[in-house]
Structure formats: structure tokens, C-alpha cells
Amino acid sequence: MILRAQIGTLAAVAVAACIAWAVGGPIGIGVLGGALLGCAVAGLCVAMQMKMAREAPNRVMQAMGVAFLVKFLAMIAVGVALHLLDPSAAS
């Protein structure tokens, strides 16, 4: 069963791949890597929500909150990692 969100995620990866190919170099690799990491985190959260909906439908809102926090913490972790990286390492 494929969801509309999964179709959108695949479309986002395709667009990111096109942008990465057009930009090229380390920046293109970063664009593609970021898109793949974001899609992986989102996919895991959707899988967790679907599992929770099957097993305990009364806790779906809790699963949505946990998924939001997981995505938020992933964005914070990537932001901190990018802040700590040396900008000259990309060239």
C-alpha cells in the first residue's frame, strides 16, 4: 500500500537528484544526501504512525507528536552539525 505522502517523498528525492546533478560537486552531494536523510527520517516516522494506528488506535495522536519531535530533533542535529563543520572542508 503506497500512500500519497510516499509519492510526494519520491518526487522530492527526484527533484533533489536533478538539482544535485545540475549543481554538482560537494554541494550537489550535500543536497542529495540531505534529501535522502530527510526522506528516511520521514519514512520511519510514517511507518511508526501506521504501526501505532494498527496496534493502538487510541494513541495515534501521541504517535504524531512523537514523529514531530523526532523530525524536529533530526533537523536540530543536522543544523548543529553544519554549524560545527569547517566551511573550507567543502572545497
PDB file of N, CA, C and O in Angstrom:
ATOM      1  N   MET A   1       0.836  -1.177   0.000  1.00  0.00           N
ATOM      2  CA  MET A   1       0.000   0.000   0.000  1.00  0.00           C
ATOM      3  C   MET A   1       0.881   1.240   0.000  1.00  0.00           C
ATOM      4  O   MET A   1       1.663   1.466   0.923  1.00  0.00           O
ATOM      5  N   ILE A   2       0.742   2.022  -1.031  1.00  0.00           N
ATOM      6  CA  ILE A   2       1.547   3.235  -1.123  1.00  0.00           C
ATOM      7  C   ILE A   2       0.667   4.444  -0.815  1.00  0.00           C
ATOM      8  O   ILE A   2      -0.445   4.568  -1.328  1.00  0.00           O
ATOM      9  N   LEU A   3       1.173   5.308   0.010  1.00  0.00           N
ATOM     10  CA  LEU A   3       0.429   6.485   0.422  1.00  0.00           C
ATOM     11  C   LEU A   3       0.773   7.676  -0.465  1.00  0.00           C
ATOM     12  O   LEU A   3       1.800   7.686  -1.144  1.00  0.00           O
ATOM     13  N   ARG A   4      -0.103   8.679  -0.448  1.00  0.00           N
ATOM     14  CA  ARG A   4       0.182   9.899  -1.202  1.00  0.00           C
ATOM     15  C   ARG A   4       1.448  10.566  -0.681  1.00  0.00           C
ATOM     16  O   ARG A   4       2.200  11.160  -1.453  1.00  0.00           O
ATOM     17  N   ALA A   5       1.686  10.473   0.613  1.00  0.00           N
ATOM     18  CA  ALA A   5       2.894  11.073   1.184  1.00  0.00           C
ATOM     19  C   ALA A   5       4.151  10.401   0.637  1.00  0.00           C
ATOM     20  O   ALA A   5       5.167  11.060   0.420  1.00  0.00           O
ATOM     21  N   GLN A   6       4.079   9.098   0.417  1.00  0.00           N
ATOM     22  CA  GLN A   6       5.235   8.390  -0.121  1.00  0.00           C
ATOM     23  C   GLN A   6       5.486   8.798  -1.568  1.00  0.00           C
ATOM     24  O   GLN A   6       6.638   8.885  -1.992  1.00  0.00           O
ATOM     25  N   ILE A   7       4.425   9.049  -2.327  1.00  0.00           N
ATOM     26  CA  ILE A   7       4.596   9.524  -3.703  1.00  0.00           C
ATOM     27  C   ILE A   7       5.250  10.902  -3.689  1.00  0.00           C
ATOM     28  O   ILE A   7       6.139  11.187  -4.492  1.00  0.00           O
ATOM     29  N   GLY A   8       4.802  11.750  -2.773  1.00  0.00           N
ATOM     30  CA  GLY A   8       5.416  13.073  -2.638  1.00  0.00           C
ATOM     31  C   GLY A   8       6.868  12.993  -2.215  1.00  0.00           C
ATOM     32  O   GLY A   8       7.695  13.784  -2.667  1.00  0.00           O
ATOM     33  N   THR A   9       7.183  12.042  -1.351  1.00  0.00           N
ATOM     34  CA  THR A   9       8.568  11.860  -0.909  1.00  0.00           C
ATOM     35  C   THR A   9       9.451  11.412  -2.067  1.00  0.00           C
ATOM     36  O   THR A   9      10.567  11.904  -2.230  1.00  0.00           O
ATOM     37  N   LEU A  10       8.951  10.479  -2.867  1.00  0.00           N
ATOM     38  CA  LEU A  10       9.719  10.040  -4.040  1.00  0.00           C
ATOM     39  C   LEU A  10       9.904  11.180  -5.039  1.00  0.00           C
ATOM     40  O   LEU A  10      10.960  11.295  -5.661  1.00  0.00           O
ATOM     41  N   ALA A  11       8.888  12.015  -5.192  1.00  0.00           N
ATOM     42  CA  ALA A  11       9.010  13.171  -6.079  1.00  0.00           C
ATOM     43  C   ALA A  11      10.051  14.155  -5.541  1.00  0.00           C
ATOM     44  O   ALA A  11      10.821  14.728  -6.312  1.00  0.00           O
ATOM     45  N   ALA A  12      10.075  14.349  -4.227  1.00  0.00           N
ATOM     46  CA  ALA A  12      11.067  15.248  -3.627  1.00  0.00           C
ATOM     47  C   ALA A  12      12.483  14.734  -3.847  1.00  0.00           C
ATOM     48  O   ALA A  12      13.391  15.518  -4.123  1.00  0.00           O
ATOM     49  N   VAL A  13      12.679  13.433  -3.728  1.00  0.00           N
ATOM     50  CA  VAL A  13      14.007  12.855  -3.973  1.00  0.00           C
ATOM     51  C   VAL A  13      14.399  13.024  -5.435  1.00  0.00           C
ATOM     52  O   VAL A  13      15.559  13.305  -5.737  1.00  0.00           O
ATOM     53  N   ALA A  14      13.440  12.854  -6.344  1.00  0.00           N
ATOM     54  CA  ALA A  14      13.734  13.033  -7.770  1.00  0.00           C
ATOM     55  C   ALA A  14      14.128  14.472  -8.070  1.00  0.00           C
ATOM     56  O   ALA A  14      15.069  14.714  -8.826  1.00  0.00           O
ATOM     57  N   VAL A  15      13.413  15.429  -7.484  1.00  0.00           N
ATOM     58  CA  VAL A  15      13.760  16.846  -7.689  1.00  0.00           C
ATOM     59  C   VAL A  15      15.119  17.144  -7.088  1.00  0.00           C
ATOM     60  O   VAL A  15      15.923  17.848  -7.700  1.00  0.00           O
ATOM     61  N   ALA A  16      15.394  16.618  -5.891  1.00  0.00           N
ATOM     62  CA  ALA A  16      16.698  16.840  -5.267  1.00  0.00           C
ATOM     63  C   ALA A  16      17.813  16.222  -6.094  1.00  0.00           C
ATOM     64  O   ALA A  16      18.901  16.790  -6.182  1.00  0.00           O
ATOM     65  N   ALA A  17      17.564  15.073  -6.700  1.00  0.00           N
ATOM     66  CA  ALA A  17      18.578  14.444  -7.546  1.00  0.00           C
ATOM     67  C   ALA A  17      18.852  15.296  -8.777  1.00  0.00           C
ATOM     68  O   ALA A  17      20.001  15.426  -9.198  1.00  0.00           O
ATOM     69  N   CYS A  18      17.814  15.874  -9.356  1.00  0.00           N
ATOM     70  CA  CYS A  18      18.014  16.760 -10.513  1.00  0.00           C
ATOM     71  C   CYS A  18      18.808  18.004 -10.127  1.00  0.00           C
ATOM     72  O   CYS A  18      19.704  18.428 -10.856  1.00  0.00           O
ATOM     73  N   ILE A  19      18.475  18.584  -8.981  1.00  0.00           N
ATOM     74  CA  ILE A  19      19.210  19.765  -8.511  1.00  0.00           C
ATOM     75  C   ILE A  19      20.656  19.398  -8.203  1.00  0.00           C
ATOM     76  O   ILE A  19      21.573  20.143  -8.551  1.00  0.00           O
ATOM     77  N   ALA A  20      20.867  18.250  -7.550  1.00  0.00           N
ATOM     78  CA  ALA A  20      22.226  17.815  -7.222  1.00  0.00           C
ATOM     79  C   ALA A  20      23.040  17.581  -8.484  1.00  0.00           C
ATOM     80  O   ALA A  20      24.226  17.909  -8.525  1.00  0.00           O
ATOM     81  N   TRP A  21      22.420  17.019  -9.510  1.00  0.00           N
ATOM     82  CA  TRP A  21      23.129  16.783 -10.765  1.00  0.00           C
ATOM     83  C   TRP A  21      23.481  18.105 -11.444  1.00  0.00           C
ATOM     84  O   TRP A  21      24.566  18.246 -12.009  1.00  0.00           O
ATOM     85  N   ALA A  22      22.560  19.079 -11.390  1.00  0.00           N
ATOM     86  CA  ALA A  22      22.815  20.378 -12.016  1.00  0.00           C
ATOM     87  C   ALA A  22      23.901  21.146 -11.270  1.00  0.00           C
ATOM     88  O   ALA A  22      24.741  21.790 -11.897  1.00  0.00           O
ATOM     89  N   VAL A  23      23.896  21.086  -9.949  1.00  0.00           N
ATOM     90  CA  VAL A  23      24.883  21.834  -9.155  1.00  0.00           C
ATOM     91  C   VAL A  23      26.227  21.120  -9.188  1.00  0.00           C
ATOM     92  O   VAL A  23      27.261  21.742  -9.435  1.00  0.00           O
ATOM     93  N   GLY A  24      26.211  19.826  -8.941  1.00  0.00           N
ATOM     94  CA  GLY A  24      27.438  19.034  -8.964  1.00  0.00           C
ATOM     95  C   GLY A  24      28.342  19.295  -7.772  1.00  0.00           C
ATOM     96  O   GLY A  24      28.063  20.160  -6.942  1.00  0.00           O
ATOM     97  N   GLY A  25      29.402  18.556  -7.700  1.00  0.00           N
ATOM     98  CA  GLY A  25      30.412  18.736  -6.658  1.00  0.00           C
ATOM     99  C   GLY A  25      29.899  18.397  -5.268  1.00  0.00           C
ATOM    100  O   GLY A  25      28.901  17.694  -5.108  1.00  0.00           O
ATOM    101  N   PRO A  26      30.608  18.917  -4.256  1.00  0.00           N
ATOM    102  CA  PRO A  26      30.229  18.611  -2.872  1.00  0.00           C
ATOM    103  C   PRO A  26      28.870  19.199  -2.477  1.00  0.00           C
ATOM    104  O   PRO A  26      28.170  18.638  -1.634  1.00  0.00           O
ATOM    105  N   ILE A  27      28.505  20.316  -3.081  1.00  0.00           N
ATOM    106  CA  ILE A  27      27.209  20.917  -2.755  1.00  0.00           C
ATOM    107  C   ILE A  27      26.081  20.025  -3.281  1.00  0.00           C
ATOM    108  O   ILE A  27      25.078  19.830  -2.594  1.00  0.00           O
ATOM    109  N   GLY A  28      26.234  19.490  -4.478  1.00  0.00           N
ATOM    110  CA  GLY A  28      25.236  18.581  -5.028  1.00  0.00           C
ATOM    111  C   GLY A  28      25.110  17.317  -4.205  1.00  0.00           C
ATOM    112  O   GLY A  28      24.008  16.811  -3.993  1.00  0.00           O
ATOM    113  N   ILE A  29      26.245  16.804  -3.740  1.00  0.00           N
ATOM    114  CA  ILE A  29      26.216  15.620  -2.875  1.00  0.00           C
ATOM    115  C   ILE A  29      25.499  15.947  -1.570  1.00  0.00           C
ATOM    116  O   ILE A  29      24.749  15.125  -1.043  1.00  0.00           O
ATOM    117  N   GLY A  30      25.731  17.147  -1.052  1.00  0.00           N
ATOM    118  CA  GLY A  30      25.044  17.573   0.173  1.00  0.00           C
ATOM    119  C   GLY A  30      23.545  17.706  -0.023  1.00  0.00           C
ATOM    120  O   GLY A  30      22.764  17.334   0.853  1.00  0.00           O
ATOM    121  N   VAL A  31      23.139  18.239  -1.179  1.00  0.00           N
ATOM    122  CA  VAL A  31      21.709  18.367  -1.474  1.00  0.00           C
ATOM    123  C   VAL A  31      21.058  16.991  -1.527  1.00  0.00           C
ATOM    124  O   VAL A  31      20.015  16.767  -0.913  1.00  0.00           O
ATOM    125  N   LEU A  32      21.661  16.091  -2.247  1.00  0.00           N
ATOM    126  CA  LEU A  32      21.100  14.746  -2.371  1.00  0.00           C
ATOM    127  C   LEU A  32      21.137  13.999  -1.035  1.00  0.00           C
ATOM    128  O   LEU A  32      20.172  13.324  -0.676  1.00  0.00           O
ATOM    129  N   GLY A  33      22.227  14.114  -0.311  1.00  0.00           N
ATOM    130  CA  GLY A  33      22.330  13.457   0.992  1.00  0.00           C
ATOM    131  C   GLY A  33      21.310  13.993   1.988  1.00  0.00           C
ATOM    132  O   GLY A  33      20.710  13.226   2.741  1.00  0.00           O
ATOM    133  N   GLY A  34      21.116  15.306   1.993  1.00  0.00           N
ATOM    134  CA  GLY A  34      20.117  15.897   2.885  1.00  0.00           C
ATOM    135  C   GLY A  34      18.712  15.452   2.539  1.00  0.00           C
ATOM    136  O   GLY A  34      17.909  15.161   3.426  1.00  0.00           O
ATOM    137  N   ALA A  35      18.414  15.400   1.250  1.00  0.00           N
ATOM    138  CA  ALA A  35      17.086  14.952   0.837  1.00  0.00           C
ATOM    139  C   ALA A  35      16.854  13.494   1.213  1.00  0.00           C
ATOM    140  O   ALA A  35      15.777  13.137   1.690  1.00  0.00           O
ATOM    141  N   LEU A  36      17.859  12.655   1.001  1.00  0.00           N
ATOM    142  CA  LEU A  36      17.711  11.237   1.347  1.00  0.00           C
ATOM    143  C   LEU A  36      17.581  11.036   2.853  1.00  0.00           C
ATOM    144  O   LEU A  36      16.788  10.209   3.304  1.00  0.00           O
ATOM    145  N   LEU A  37      18.354  11.789   3.629  1.00  0.00           N
ATOM    146  CA  LEU A  37      18.260  11.672   5.083  1.00  0.00           C
ATOM    147  C   LEU A  37      16.896  12.144   5.579  1.00  0.00           C
ATOM    148  O   LEU A  37      16.288  11.508   6.440  1.00  0.00           O
ATOM    149  N   GLY A  38      16.422  13.256   5.037  1.00  0.00           N
ATOM    150  CA  GLY A  38      15.108  13.759   5.429  1.00  0.00           C
ATOM    151  C   GLY A  38      13.996  12.798   5.065  1.00  0.00           C
ATOM    152  O   GLY A  38      13.066  12.590   5.845  1.00  0.00           O
ATOM    153  N   CYS A  39      14.088  12.215   3.889  1.00  0.00           N
ATOM    154  CA  CYS A  39      13.068  11.247   3.469  1.00  0.00           C
ATOM    155  C   CYS A  39      13.124   9.975   4.305  1.00  0.00           C
ATOM    156  O   CYS A  39      12.091   9.367   4.584  1.00  0.00           O
ATOM    157  N   ALA A  40      14.320   9.574   4.702  1.00  0.00           N
ATOM    158  CA  ALA A  40      14.441   8.379   5.542  1.00  0.00           C
ATOM    159  C   ALA A  40      13.818   8.609   6.915  1.00  0.00           C
ATOM    160  O   ALA A  40      13.103   7.748   7.429  1.00  0.00           O
ATOM    161  N   VAL A  41      14.087   9.763   7.505  1.00  0.00           N
ATOM    162  CA  VAL A  41      13.504  10.072   8.814  1.00  0.00           C
ATOM    163  C   VAL A  41      11.984  10.162   8.708  1.00  0.00           C
ATOM    164  O   VAL A  41      11.265   9.629   9.553  1.00  0.00           O
ATOM    165  N   ALA A  42      11.502  10.834   7.672  1.00  0.00           N
ATOM    166  CA  ALA A  42      10.054  10.958   7.483  1.00  0.00           C
ATOM    167  C   ALA A  42       9.413   9.592   7.243  1.00  0.00           C
ATOM    168  O   ALA A  42       8.333   9.315   7.764  1.00  0.00           O
ATOM    169  N   GLY A  43      10.067   8.742   6.461  1.00  0.00           N
ATOM    170  CA  GLY A  43       9.530   7.414   6.204  1.00  0.00           C
ATOM    171  C   GLY A  43       9.454   6.565   7.461  1.00  0.00           C
ATOM    172  O   GLY A  43       8.478   5.843   7.669  1.00  0.00           O
ATOM    173  N   LEU A  44      10.484   6.649   8.303  1.00  0.00           N
ATOM    174  CA  LEU A  44      10.451   5.906   9.564  1.00  0.00           C
ATOM    175  C   LEU A  44       9.336   6.406  10.472  1.00  0.00           C
ATOM    176  O   LEU A  44       8.682   5.617  11.153  1.00  0.00           O
ATOM    177  N   CYS A  45       9.122   7.715  10.480  1.00  0.00           N
ATOM    178  CA  CYS A  45       8.045   8.263  11.305  1.00  0.00           C
ATOM    179  C   CYS A  45       6.674   7.832  10.788  1.00  0.00           C
ATOM    180  O   CYS A  45       5.787   7.517  11.582  1.00  0.00           O
ATOM    181  N   VAL A  46       6.492   7.816   9.481  1.00  0.00           N
ATOM    182  CA  VAL A  46       5.223   7.361   8.916  1.00  0.00           C
ATOM    183  C   VAL A  46       5.000   5.887   9.228  1.00  0.00           C
ATOM    184  O   VAL A  46       3.883   5.484   9.553  1.00  0.00           O
ATOM    185  N   ALA A  47       6.048   5.085   9.131  1.00  0.00           N
ATOM    186  CA  ALA A  47       5.917   3.663   9.464  1.00  0.00           C
ATOM    187  C   ALA A  47       5.535   3.472  10.927  1.00  0.00           C
ATOM    188  O   ALA A  47       4.722   2.607  11.251  1.00  0.00           O
ATOM    189  N   MET A  48       6.124   4.283  11.815  1.00  0.00           N
ATOM    190  CA  MET A  48       5.788   4.201  13.227  1.00  0.00           C
ATOM    191  C   MET A  48       4.327   4.586  13.456  1.00  0.00           C
ATOM    192  O   MET A  48       3.630   3.941  14.239  1.00  0.00           O
ATOM    193  N   GLN A  49       3.864   5.628  12.778  1.00  0.00           N
ATOM    194  CA  GLN A  49       2.479   6.057  12.932  1.00  0.00           C
ATOM    195  C   GLN A  49       1.510   4.999  12.416  1.00  0.00           C
ATOM    196  O   GLN A  49       0.480   4.746  13.041  1.00  0.00           O
ATOM    197  N   MET A  50       1.829   4.380  11.284  1.00  0.00           N
ATOM    198  CA  MET A  50       0.946   3.348  10.740  1.00  0.00           C
ATOM    199  C   MET A  50       0.894   2.124  11.671  1.00  0.00           C
ATOM    200  O   MET A  50      -0.168   1.537  11.874  1.00  0.00           O
ATOM    201  N   LYS A  51       2.041   1.751  12.228  1.00  0.00           N
ATOM    202  CA  LYS A  51       2.069   0.631  13.171  1.00  0.00           C
ATOM    203  C   LYS A  51       1.235   0.949  14.404  1.00  0.00           C
ATOM    204  O   LYS A  51       0.491   0.103  14.899  1.00  0.00           O
ATOM    205  N   MET A  52       1.366   2.173  14.890  1.00  0.00           N
ATOM    206  CA  MET A  52       0.597   2.582  16.063  1.00  0.00           C
ATOM    207  C   MET A  52      -0.898   2.620  15.747  1.00  0.00           C
ATOM    208  O   MET A  52      -1.721   2.293  16.602  1.00  0.00           O
ATOM    209  N   ALA A  53      -1.246   3.015  14.536  1.00  0.00           N
ATOM    210  CA  ALA A  53      -2.660   3.064  14.153  1.00  0.00           C
ATOM    211  C   ALA A  53      -3.259   1.657  14.097  1.00  0.00           C
ATOM    212  O   ALA A  53      -4.436   1.469  14.404  1.00  0.00           O
ATOM    213  N   ARG A  54      -2.458   0.684  13.709  1.00  0.00           N
ATOM    214  CA  ARG A  54      -2.953  -0.702  13.670  1.00  0.00           C
ATOM    215  C   ARG A  54      -3.065  -1.310  15.064  1.00  0.00           C
ATOM    216  O   ARG A  54      -4.045  -1.986  15.376  1.00  0.00           O
ATOM    217  N   GLU A  55      -2.057  -1.068  15.902  1.00  0.00           N
ATOM    218  CA  GLU A  55      -1.993  -1.748  17.194  1.00  0.00           C
ATOM    219  C   GLU A  55      -2.764  -1.038  18.299  1.00  0.00           C
ATOM    220  O   GLU A  55      -3.412  -1.690  19.119  1.00  0.00           O
ATOM    221  N   ALA A  56      -2.702   0.299  18.330  1.00  0.00           N
ATOM    222  CA  ALA A  56      -3.380   1.058  19.393  1.00  0.00           C
ATOM    223  C   ALA A  56      -3.941   2.347  18.803  1.00  0.00           C
ATOM    224  O   ALA A  56      -3.329   3.408  18.925  1.00  0.00           O
ATOM    225  N   PRO A  57      -5.107   2.254  18.165  1.00  0.00           N
ATOM    226  CA  PRO A  57      -5.664   3.431  17.501  1.00  0.00           C
ATOM    227  C   PRO A  57      -5.934   4.612  18.433  1.00  0.00           C
ATOM    228  O   PRO A  57      -5.985   5.755  17.978  1.00  0.00           O
ATOM    229  N   ASN A  58      -6.104   4.357  19.713  1.00  0.00           N
ATOM    230  CA  ASN A  58      -6.362   5.453  20.638  1.00  0.00           C
ATOM    231  C   ASN A  58      -5.103   6.261  20.951  1.00  0.00           C
ATOM    232  O   ASN A  58      -5.191   7.297  21.611  1.00  0.00           O
ATOM    233  N   ARG A  59      -3.946   5.815  20.497  1.00  0.00           N
ATOM    234  CA  ARG A  59      -2.690   6.533  20.758  1.00  0.00           C
ATOM    235  C   ARG A  59      -2.082   7.114  19.487  1.00  0.00           C
ATOM    236  O   ARG A  59      -0.877   7.364  19.441  1.00  0.00           O
ATOM    237  N   VAL A  60      -2.897   7.332  18.455  1.00  0.00           N
ATOM    238  CA  VAL A  60      -2.381   7.855  17.190  1.00  0.00           C
ATOM    239  C   VAL A  60      -1.890   9.292  17.356  1.00  0.00           C
ATOM    240  O   VAL A  60      -0.864   9.661  16.784  1.00  0.00           O
ATOM    241  N   MET A  61      -2.601  10.097  18.122  1.00  0.00           N
ATOM    242  CA  MET A  61      -2.162  11.480  18.332  1.00  0.00           C
ATOM    243  C   MET A  61      -0.813  11.521  19.052  1.00  0.00           C
ATOM    244  O   MET A  61       0.021  12.381  18.769  1.00  0.00           O
ATOM    245  N   GLN A  62      -0.606  10.606  19.967  1.00  0.00           N
ATOM    246  CA  GLN A  62       0.687  10.524  20.643  1.00  0.00           C
ATOM    247  C   GLN A  62       1.777  10.159  19.637  1.00  0.00           C
ATOM    248  O   GLN A  62       2.875  10.714  19.687  1.00  0.00           O
ATOM    249  N   ALA A  63       1.486   9.237  18.731  1.00  0.00           N
ATOM    250  CA  ALA A  63       2.464   8.855  17.710  1.00  0.00           C
ATOM    251  C   ALA A  63       2.776  10.031  16.786  1.00  0.00           C
ATOM    252  O   ALA A  63       3.920  10.197  16.362  1.00  0.00           O
ATOM    253  N   MET A  64       1.779  10.841  16.472  1.00  0.00           N
ATOM    254  CA  MET A  64       2.014  12.015  15.627  1.00  0.00           C
ATOM    255  C   MET A  64       2.921  13.012  16.343  1.00  0.00           C
ATOM    256  O   MET A  64       3.801  13.613  15.725  1.00  0.00           O
ATOM    257  N   GLY A  65       2.705  13.185  17.645  1.00  0.00           N
ATOM    258  CA  GLY A  65       3.563  14.083  18.427  1.00  0.00           C
ATOM    259  C   GLY A  65       4.994  13.582  18.501  1.00  0.00           C
ATOM    260  O   GLY A  65       5.939  14.360  18.375  1.00  0.00           O
ATOM    261  N   VAL A  66       5.148  12.291  18.703  1.00  0.00           N
ATOM    262  CA  VAL A  66       6.496  11.706  18.753  1.00  0.00           C
ATOM    263  C   VAL A  66       7.183  11.840  17.399  1.00  0.00           C
ATOM    264  O   VAL A  66       8.376  12.136  17.333  1.00  0.00           O
ATOM    265  N   ALA A  67       6.435  11.623  16.321  1.00  0.00           N
ATOM    266  CA  ALA A  67       7.013  11.759  14.979  1.00  0.00           C
ATOM    267  C   ALA A  67       7.469  13.193  14.741  1.00  0.00           C
ATOM    268  O   ALA A  67       8.538  13.418  14.173  1.00  0.00           O
ATOM    269  N   PHE A  68       6.664  14.164  15.171  1.00  0.00           N
ATOM    270  CA  PHE A  68       7.066  15.562  15.033  1.00  0.00           C
ATOM    271  C   PHE A  68       8.353  15.833  15.804  1.00  0.00           C
ATOM    272  O   PHE A  68       9.257  16.492  15.290  1.00  0.00           O
ATOM    273  N   LEU A  69       8.440  15.331  17.028  1.00  0.00           N
ATOM    274  CA  LEU A  69       9.643  15.556  17.826  1.00  0.00           C
ATOM    275  C   LEU A  69      10.868  14.889  17.211  1.00  0.00           C
ATOM    276  O   LEU A  69      11.961  15.454  17.246  1.00  0.00           O
ATOM    277  N   VAL A  70      10.701  13.708  16.653  1.00  0.00           N
ATOM    278  CA  VAL A  70      11.826  13.020  16.009  1.00  0.00           C
ATOM    279  C   VAL A  70      12.328  13.836  14.823  1.00  0.00           C
ATOM    280  O   VAL A  70      13.534  14.019  14.662  1.00  0.00           O
ATOM    281  N   LYS A  71      11.405  14.329  13.990  1.00  0.00           N
ATOM    282  CA  LYS A  71      11.807  15.150  12.835  1.00  0.00           C
ATOM    283  C   LYS A  71      12.461  16.445  13.292  1.00  0.00           C
ATOM    284  O   LYS A  71      13.461  16.877  12.719  1.00  0.00           O
ATOM    285  N   PHE A  72      11.898  17.061  14.321  1.00  0.00           N
ATOM    286  CA  PHE A  72      12.452  18.307  14.841  1.00  0.00           C
ATOM    287  C   PHE A  72      13.859  18.100  15.381  1.00  0.00           C
ATOM    288  O   PHE A  72      14.756  18.896  15.100  1.00  0.00           O
ATOM    289  N   LEU A  73      14.059  17.037  16.153  1.00  0.00           N
ATOM    290  CA  LEU A  73      15.389  16.759  16.701  1.00  0.00           C
ATOM    291  C   LEU A  73      16.388  16.409  15.599  1.00  0.00           C
ATOM    292  O   LEU A  73      17.569  16.740  15.707  1.00  0.00           O
ATOM    293  N   ALA A  74      15.923  15.742  14.542  1.00  0.00           N
ATOM    294  CA  ALA A  74      16.818  15.446  13.417  1.00  0.00           C
ATOM    295  C   ALA A  74      17.264  16.746  12.743  1.00  0.00           C
ATOM    296  O   ALA A  74      18.433  16.890  12.384  1.00  0.00           O
ATOM    297  N   MET A  75      16.333  17.690  12.572  1.00  0.00           N
ATOM    298  CA  MET A  75      16.706  18.977  11.962  1.00  0.00           C
ATOM    299  C   MET A  75      17.669  19.751  12.852  1.00  0.00           C
ATOM    300  O   MET A  75      18.617  20.358  12.354  1.00  0.00           O
ATOM    301  N   ILE A  76      17.439  19.738  14.161  1.00  0.00           N
ATOM    302  CA  ILE A  76      18.346  20.418  15.085  1.00  0.00           C
ATOM    303  C   ILE A  76      19.734  19.779  15.040  1.00  0.00           C
ATOM    304  O   ILE A  76      20.741  20.487  15.018  1.00  0.00           O
ATOM    305  N   ALA A  77      19.795  18.458  15.025  1.00  0.00           N
ATOM    306  CA  ALA A  77      21.087  17.763  14.991  1.00  0.00           C
ATOM    307  C   ALA A  77      21.857  18.093  13.715  1.00  0.00           C
ATOM    308  O   ALA A  77      23.065  18.323  13.762  1.00  0.00           O
ATOM    309  N   VAL A  78      21.164  18.119  12.578  1.00  0.00           N
ATOM    310  CA  VAL A  78      21.837  18.463  11.319  1.00  0.00           C
ATOM    311  C   VAL A  78      22.280  19.920  11.342  1.00  0.00           C
ATOM    312  O   VAL A  78      23.370  20.246  10.871  1.00  0.00           O
ATOM    313  N   GLY A  79      21.444  20.793  11.884  1.00  0.00           N
ATOM    314  CA  GLY A  79      21.826  22.206  11.986  1.00  0.00           C
ATOM    315  C   GLY A  79      23.058  22.418  12.842  1.00  0.00           C
ATOM    316  O   GLY A  79      23.939  23.197  12.479  1.00  0.00           O
ATOM    317  N   VAL A  80      23.130  21.735  13.972  1.00  0.00           N
ATOM    318  CA  VAL A  80      24.303  21.845  14.844  1.00  0.00           C
ATOM    319  C   VAL A  80      25.531  21.261  14.151  1.00  0.00           C
ATOM    320  O   VAL A  80      26.622  21.823  14.243  1.00  0.00           O
ATOM    321  N   ALA A  81      25.357  20.138  13.460  1.00  0.00           N
ATOM    322  CA  ALA A  81      26.491  19.530  12.755  1.00  0.00           C
ATOM    323  C   ALA A  81      27.005  20.458  11.664  1.00  0.00           C
ATOM    324  O   ALA A  81      28.215  20.603  11.492  1.00  0.00           O
ATOM    325  N   LEU A  82      26.101  21.082  10.930  1.00  0.00           N
ATOM    326  CA  LEU A  82      26.542  22.008   9.884  1.00  0.00           C
ATOM    327  C   LEU A  82      27.197  23.245  10.475  1.00  0.00           C
ATOM    328  O   LEU A  82      28.123  23.796   9.880  1.00  0.00           O
ATOM    329  N   HIS A  83      26.736  23.684  11.623  1.00  0.00           N
ATOM    330  CA  HIS A  83      27.349  24.843  12.281  1.00  0.00           C
ATOM    331  C   HIS A  83      28.768  24.531  12.736  1.00  0.00           C
ATOM    332  O   HIS A  83      29.641  25.399  12.703  1.00  0.00           O
ATOM    333  N   LEU A  84      28.995  23.302  13.156  1.00  0.00           N
ATOM    334  CA  LEU A  84      30.302  22.931  13.681  1.00  0.00           C
ATOM    335  C   LEU A  84      31.304  22.532  12.595  1.00  0.00           C
ATOM    336  O   LEU A  84      32.504  22.465  12.858  1.00  0.00           O
ATOM    337  N   LEU A  85      30.825  22.270  11.388  1.00  0.00           N
ATOM    338  CA  LEU A  85      31.736  21.879  10.315  1.00  0.00           C
ATOM    339  C   LEU A  85      32.541  23.071   9.816  1.00  0.00           C
ATOM    340  O   LEU A  85      32.070  24.208   9.838  1.00  0.00           O
ATOM    341  N   ASP A  86      33.724  22.805   9.380  1.00  0.00           N
ATOM    342  CA  ASP A  86      34.583  23.839   8.814  1.00  0.00           C
ATOM    343  C   ASP A  86      34.126  24.123   7.374  1.00  0.00           C
ATOM    344  O   ASP A  86      34.086  23.198   6.563  1.00  0.00           O
ATOM    345  N   PRO A  87      33.781  25.373   7.033  1.00  0.00           N
ATOM    346  CA  PRO A  87      33.304  25.664   5.690  1.00  0.00           C
ATOM    347  C   PRO A  87      34.329  25.362   4.598  1.00  0.00           C
ATOM    348  O   PRO A  87      33.944  25.085   3.462  1.00  0.00           O
ATOM    349  N   SER A  88      35.614  25.407   4.911  1.00  0.00           N
ATOM    350  CA  SER A  88      36.628  25.145   3.899  1.00  0.00           C
ATOM    351  C   SER A  88      36.742  23.648   3.590  1.00  0.00           C
ATOM    352  O   SER A  88      37.430  23.270   2.642  1.00  0.00           O
ATOM    353  N   ALA A  89      36.088  22.805   4.365  1.00  0.00           N
ATOM    354  CA  ALA A  89      36.160  21.372   4.108  1.00  0.00           C
ATOM    355  C   ALA A  89      35.369  20.971   2.882  1.00  0.00           C
ATOM    356  O   ALA A  89      35.576  19.879   2.353  1.00  0.00           O
ATOM    357  N   ALA A  90      34.460  21.827   2.410  1.00  0.00           N
ATOM    358  CA  ALA A  90      33.628  21.509   1.242  1.00  0.00           C
ATOM    359  C   ALA A  90      34.387  21.684  -0.051  1.00  0.00           C
ATOM    360  O   ALA A  90      33.951  21.164  -1.078  1.00  0.00           O
ATOM    361  N   SER A  91      35.478  22.376  -0.052  1.00  0.00           N
ATOM    362  CA  SER A  91      36.207  22.609  -1.313  1.00  0.00           C
ATOM    363  C   SER A  91      37.409  21.725  -1.479  1.00  0.00           C
ATOM    364  O   SER A  91      38.108  21.816  -2.488  1.00  0.00           O
TER     365      SER A  91
END
